Amino acid sequence: MLVSARSFAEYRAMFALTDRDLEQRILDCPGGAAGFVAEAGRRGIDAVAVDREYAVHREELGLLVERETLFKREALVKETAGFARTWYADADDMVRQWVANARTFRADIADRPDRYVAGALPELPFADGSFDLVLSSHLIFSYGNRLDEDFHRAALLELARVARREVRIFPVMVYDTGERYEGLDRLRDELAGVGIGSRVDRVAYEFQPGGNEMLVLSCAGYRAPGSVAPRAAASEPVRWRHREGVSGRTA
């Protein structure tokens, strides 16, 4: 898995965030080395990031992502050929932006460590309804052919548990195939059965062709069963290939 470092502006577009949305308490899960929480803090927005990598690397994560992004530059050139150029002029521009965002993250996690919490789906270290709005970028469906449907179900229920109002997941496309996650309708039906409404919205963000949709979960009427914890599922660990000296497909 690739730890990303996207910007505040990209988050606004990916999740169709309005000024009113940004007045709420927001969770970024997984936060990776994105610049969203850092820039949110500068703007007086109440935002927190959670990621399992914060338990191991914390400030070092920004440097690791910077080096990993530079190391994978050639792979990114090949993989993103034909992708939309709305946000990145080319692969080199993407590398420059991700490096800058990783540096912003690195400075902020050092200055405001309480805003970066160690934790991972499908069990987050937060009480029920801790956040008004929960954002999840480039994990759940992006790795739809590597993480099984049990994980997806447990992860969505856990995100809904900690959200008072909404969960927004971007994208609904599997990275490796470029297709919408095939189990999406099944999962939406199951969520509806426990009181979580959902819809798929098109957003003003597209990098991978066709990757311009997010899933929105309406959580106001959902109450998680107090005695049932989400079932843990195995997930592919992050591999820092610049440390291994091994090239390979990114995601």
Secondary structure as UniProt FT lines:
FT   HELIX           8..14
FT   TURN            15..16
FT   TURN            19..20
FT   HELIX           21..23
FT   STRAND          26..28
FT   TURN            32..33
FT   HELIX           36..42
FT   TURN            43..44
FT   STRAND          47..51
FT   HELIX           52..55
FT   TURN            56..58
FT   HELIX           59..71
FT   HELIX           73..79
FT   TURN            80..82
FT   HELIX           91..111
FT   HELIX           113..115
FT   STRAND          116..118
FT   TURN            121..122
FT   TURN            128..129
FT   STRAND          131..137
FT   TURN            140..146
FT   HELIX           149..162
FT   STRAND          163..170
FT   TURN            175..177
FT   TURN            182..183
FT   HELIX           184..193
FT   TURN            194..195
FT   STRAND          197..202
FT   TURN            209..210
FT   STRAND          213..218
FT   TURN            220..221
FT   TURN            226..227
FT   HELIX           241..244
//
